[in-house]
Amino acid sequence: MALPRKQTTISQSVSVSGYGFWSGRDVELKFQPAEANSGIVFVRTDLPGQPRIPAVIQNRINGPRRTTLVAEGCPVEMVEHVLAALAGLNIDNCEIHATRAEMPGDDGSSKAFSDALSQTERVELDADRKTLRVTSNIRVGDENSWIQAEPVEQDQFELAYQLHYECPAIGTQTYQTQVTPEIFASEIAPARTFVLLEEAEELQKKGLGQRVSYKDILVFGPQGPIDNQVRFENECARHKLLDMIGDFSLSGTDLIGKFTASKSGHRLNSQLVFALLQQIGHTNSIRKSA
């Protein structure tokens, strides 16, 4: 990665339509170009005044199984797959006009968003992208579930995920990679979300996910995915790594370091981002790389 790199946006608007996995409501997203230093901002076009929700860690709230942002009292939900596509493709400034609170679920991956954004060119802007370089080891979580950041010698963003499930069809999986736009689009974006059969049944009993079928996401029974097939042998670990990319983007910077997670999820991802930002707040280690 050549640093400092210039901030980017997209050359033209692109759209993705679908329905929310949780709510079942139809929704359309329109990705719009934005000026330098705008960052990623969701715009709720379905509400009076079209409130704006910046994609920053300060706007994140705790919630089950997904990343939710709230600003001006207005939420956007299940944003991690959208944010992962933008961050994975190095798109720094973009307005996302949404007709509902919940983002389209599509197939449970970032592929639909990555494919749409790849139809437009990345445009360099006249401003440098800020970089957060990990300067010392940081770890959050406990012995059973944790995530850590370590310094690296090269200017790279390296992620590793270690997944352990008692379900024999999932078992132990690992995935490790440097993240570049090319690797993201082909090796990470297609990795889908997954649930166990008993979890899916319990969610539907609560009235959630009523439009979602076994063919839409990976639902694992004892013998493997039901009415579906995995795209990668370690697809579950790859999807957890995809979530890391989306959640880490709430830092608002490029990250330089090695990030390793074991059995972690959205909550710990956000805790690590806060820990990184607290560190740089004391050390001023956030800077434009020389």
C-alpha positions, 0 to 999 in steps of 0.5 A, a space after each residue: 500500500 503506497 502511503 499516503 494515498 489520496 481520498 476517493 469517491 465514486 464517479 457516478 451513482 449506483 443502486 442496490 435493491 432488496 429486502 431486509 433480512 430482519 424486517 422483511 421490508 423492501 429497500 433501495 440503496 443509492 450510492 452517491 459521489 461525495 466530496 473529500 472529507 465527507 466520509 461515509 454518510 447514510 441518508 434516510 430518504 424515507 423520513 422527513 428532513 432526510 436525516 443523515 447518519 455518519 458512519 462513525 464509531 460514535 454513532 454505533 449502538 449495541 444490538 444483536 447480530 448486526 451493526 446499527 448506527 443512530 444519529 438524530 434519533 434515526 437508525 440504519 441497521 445491518 450496515 456492516 456488509 455495506 460498509 465492508 464493500 466500501 472499505 474493501 474497495 477503498 471508497 472513502 467518501 460516499 452518500 448512501 441514500 436508503 429508503 428504509 432503516 434496514 439495508 438489503 440482505 441480498 445473499 447475506 454477503 457484500 457481493 451485491 454491494 461490491 459488484 454495484 460499486 465496481 461498475 463505477 470508477 474510483 475517483 481520486 480527490 485532492 485530500 490525503 486519507 488519514 492513516 491509523 498505524 498500530 504502534 503497540 499490541 492492543 487486545 480486548 475480550 477474554 480467554 474465550 473470545 478476543 481480538 487483538 491488534 499488532 504492529 507490522 513492519 510493512 504498510 499493510 492491513 492484515 486480518 486473521 479470523 479463527 472460528 470454532 463452532 461445536 456444530 460439526 458441519 462448521 467446526 474449526 475454520 481459519 482465514 488470513 489475508 492482506 486486504 486489497 480491493 482485488 482480494 476483497 472483491 474476489 475472496 471476501 465479498 462473496 462470503 455469506 452470513 450463516 446461522 445454525 438451524 435452531 437459531 434460524 427457527 428461534 428467530 422466525 418464532 419471534 417474527 424475524 426473517 420471515 422472507 428469508 429461505 434456506 437458499 438466501 443464507 447459509 443455515 447449517 444443520 448437523 450435516 451441513 448447509 440446508 438446500 445450499 452449498 458453501 462457496 469456500 471451504 472456510 466461508 464462515 471464517 471469511 464472513 466473520 473477517 468481512 464483518 471485521 472490515 465493515 466494523 473497523 471502517 467506523 474508525 474513519 481511517 485506513 488501518 495499518 497493522 495485523 488484526 487477529 480475532 478468535 470467536 469475536 463478533 460485532 461488539 468486540 470489533 467495536 471495542 477494539 476500534 474504541 481502544 485504538 482511537 483512545 490510544 491515538 488520542 493519548 499518543 497522537 499516533 494517528 497521522 498522515 503517513 510520511 
